[in-house]
Amino acid sequence: MAHLDPVLDQLIDQLTEDADRIPASRLAILASLTDHIRKHLKGREPVRLNFICTHNSRRSQMSQIWAHAAAVAYQIPRLETGSGGTEATAFHPNAVRAMQTLGFRISPEETGEKPENPRYRISVGTGTPDLVCYSKRFEDAFPAGTAFVAVMTCSDADQNCPVVPGALARVPLTFEDPKASDGSGKEQQEYLRTAVEIGREILHVFRHI
């Protein structure tokens, strides 16, 4: 049996209680993602969520981690999470720090490969596999030929990818880019705000599956 870390368990309870802070304009989008997950859970194959952003550096990475934690929290079986971009860059350090601040255990993997695009191991508790997160193209998030639900986390990727090969369905769940705060002195505040917003909405989706 998988169990969340107590810090994350408490955080999830708090964000779930704050669900009324989700704008009404977002609820239909979240319901659409919930419906797609429910539909595909009826089949025999795992449900795979591929969170897609332009650089796979911030919002898509945070969304993948939150979805993984939510699947554990709500005991959603046969659900796999991935993320990717229209190009590969790196999991941004500000995004890593924001997730660590919230209580996710994230540590770099010493692979000696591609130091400009490091790999991070993420643990959300016990009895569940760790995630290994790094920037990649969206078609590399799952094995070749694997179908998935595409969740578009940034408007740029959503607008510039009219077709996502391999997608069973597509949901435009876009978030404001915290990148705009880089170098402003307000990075920590803005990245945390984004991480919390993503978490609140992902948890809302999974709570209604």
C-alpha positions in Angstrom: 0.0 0.0 0.0 1.4 3.4 -1.0 1.4 6.2 1.6 2.1 9.8 1.1 4.7 11.7 3.2 2.9 13.3 6.2 3.9 16.8 5.0 2.3 16.2 1.6 -0.7 14.6 3.1 -1.3 17.7 5.2 -0.7 20.0 2.2 -3.2 18.0 0.1 -5.8 18.3 2.8 -5.2 22.1 2.9 -5.4 22.6 -0.9 -8.5 20.4 -1.1 -10.2 22.6 1.5 -9.3 25.6 -0.7 -11.0 24.2 -3.8 -13.5 27.1 -3.7 -10.6 29.4 -4.8 -10.6 27.8 -8.2 -12.2 30.2 -10.7 -15.6 29.1 -12.1 -14.1 29.5 -15.6 -11.7 26.7 -14.9 -14.1 24.2 -13.6 -15.4 23.0 -17.0 -11.8 22.4 -18.1 -11.0 20.4 -15.0 -14.2 18.4 -15.4 -13.2 17.5 -19.0 -9.9 16.1 -17.8 -11.7 14.2 -15.0 -14.0 12.7 -17.6 -11.2 11.6 -19.9 -9.4 9.9 -17.0 -12.6 8.1 -15.9 -13.3 7.0 -19.5 -9.9 5.5 -20.0 -9.7 3.9 -16.6 -12.5 1.6 -17.8 -10.1 -0.1 -20.3 -7.3 -2.5 -19.6 -4.4 -0.3 -20.5 -2.9 2.2 -18.0 -4.1 5.8 -18.2 -1.2 8.0 -19.2 -1.2 11.7 -18.7 1.3 13.7 -20.7 1.7 17.3 -19.5 3.0 19.4 -22.3 4.6 22.8 -22.3 7.0 24.5 -24.7 10.3 23.9 -22.8 9.3 21.2 -20.3 11.0 23.2 -17.7 8.4 24.6 -15.2 4.6 24.1 -15.5 4.6 20.7 -17.2 7.1 19.3 -14.7 5.2 20.6 -11.7 2.0 19.3 -13.1 3.4 15.8 -13.6 4.7 15.7 -10.0 1.4 16.9 -8.7 -0.5 14.3 -10.7 1.7 11.5 -9.4 1.1 12.6 -5.8 -2.6 12.9 -6.5 -2.8 9.4 -7.9 -1.2 8.1 -4.7 -3.4 10.3 -2.4 -6.6 9.2 -4.1 -5.5 5.6 -4.8 -6.1 5.9 -8.6 -5.0 2.6 -10.1 -3.2 2.1 -13.4 -2.3 5.8 -13.9 1.0 6.9 -15.2 2.3 10.5 -15.5 4.8 12.0 -17.9 5.7 15.4 -19.3 7.4 16.9 -22.3 7.9 19.9 -24.4 8.0 21.0 -28.0 11.8 21.2 -27.3 14.0 20.0 -24.5 15.8 22.5 -22.1 16.1 21.7 -18.4 13.9 21.4 -15.3 14.3 24.9 -14.0 16.0 25.3 -10.6 13.3 27.8 -9.5 10.6 25.2 -10.2 12.6 22.5 -8.4 13.0 24.7 -5.3 9.3 25.6 -5.3 8.3 21.9 -5.2 10.9 21.2 -2.6 9.5 24.1 -0.5 6.0 22.5 -0.6 7.4 19.2 0.8 8.3 17.1 -2.2 11.6 15.2 -1.8 13.6 16.0 -4.8 17.3 15.1 -5.3 19.6 15.3 -8.3 20.7 12.0 -9.9 24.5 11.8 -10.4 24.5 10.3 -13.9 27.4 12.3 -15.4 25.3 12.8 -18.5 24.1 16.1 -19.9 24.8 18.3 -16.9 22.9 21.1 -18.7 19.8 19.0 -18.4 20.0 17.2 -15.0 17.8 14.4 -13.9 16.0 14.6 -10.6 14.5 11.8 -8.5 11.2 12.7 -6.8 9.7 10.8 -3.9 6.1 11.5 -2.6 6.0 8.7 0.0 6.5 5.0 0.6 5.3 2.0 -1.4 5.3 3.9 -4.7 8.0 4.2 -7.3 10.0 7.5 -7.5 9.6 9.7 -10.5 12.7 10.6 -12.5 12.1 14.1 -14.0 14.2 15.9 -16.7 13.4 18.0 -19.7 12.4 16.1 -22.8 10.3 16.3 -25.9 6.7 15.3 -25.4 7.0 12.2 -27.7 9.7 10.9 -25.4 7.6 11.0 -22.2 6.4 7.4 -22.8 7.6 4.5 -24.9 7.1 4.9 -28.7 3.6 4.0 -29.8 2.1 4.5 -26.4 -1.2 6.4 -26.3 -1.8 9.2 -23.8 -4.1 12.1 -22.8 -2.3 15.3 -23.7 -2.7 18.0 -21.1 -1.5 21.3 -22.5 -0.1 23.4 -19.6 1.0 26.5 -21.6 -0.9 28.5 -24.2 2.2 28.6 -26.5 2.4 24.9 -26.8 -1.4 24.6 -27.2 -1.5 27.1 -30.0 1.6 25.7 -31.8 0.7 22.0 -31.6 -2.6 21.7 -33.5 -2.0 17.9 -33.6 -0.3 15.9 -30.8 0.7 12.5 -32.2 -0.3 9.7 -29.9 -2.9 11.7 -28.0 -6.2 9.9 -27.3 -7.6 13.2 -26.1 -6.3 16.8 -25.5 -7.2 19.2 -22.7 -5.9 22.8 -22.6 -5.2 23.2 -18.9 -2.9 26.3 -19.2 -1.2 28.2 -16.4 0.5 31.6 -16.2 4.3 31.2 -16.7 6.3 32.0 -13.6 9.3 32.6 -15.8 8.3 36.2 -16.0 9.5 36.7 -12.4 13.0 35.4 -13.1 15.6 38.0 -12.0 12.9 40.2 -10.3 13.6 39.2 -6.7 10.1 37.8 -6.5 10.9 34.4 -8.0 10.3 32.4 -4.9 6.9 34.0 -4.3 5.7 33.6 -7.9 7.0 30.0 -8.4 5.3 28.9 -5.2 2.1 30.6 -6.2 2.1 28.7 -9.5 3.0 25.4 -7.8 0.1 25.8 -5.4 -2.3 26.8 -8.2 -1.3 23.8 -10.2 -1.6 21.5 -7.2 -5.1 22.8 -6.2 -6.5 22.2 -9.7 -4.8 18.8 -10.2 -6.1 17.6 -6.9 -9.6 18.8 -7.8 -9.5 16.7 -10.9 -8.3 13.6 -9.1 -10.7 14.0 -6.2 -13.7 13.7 -8.6 -12.5 10.6 -10.5 
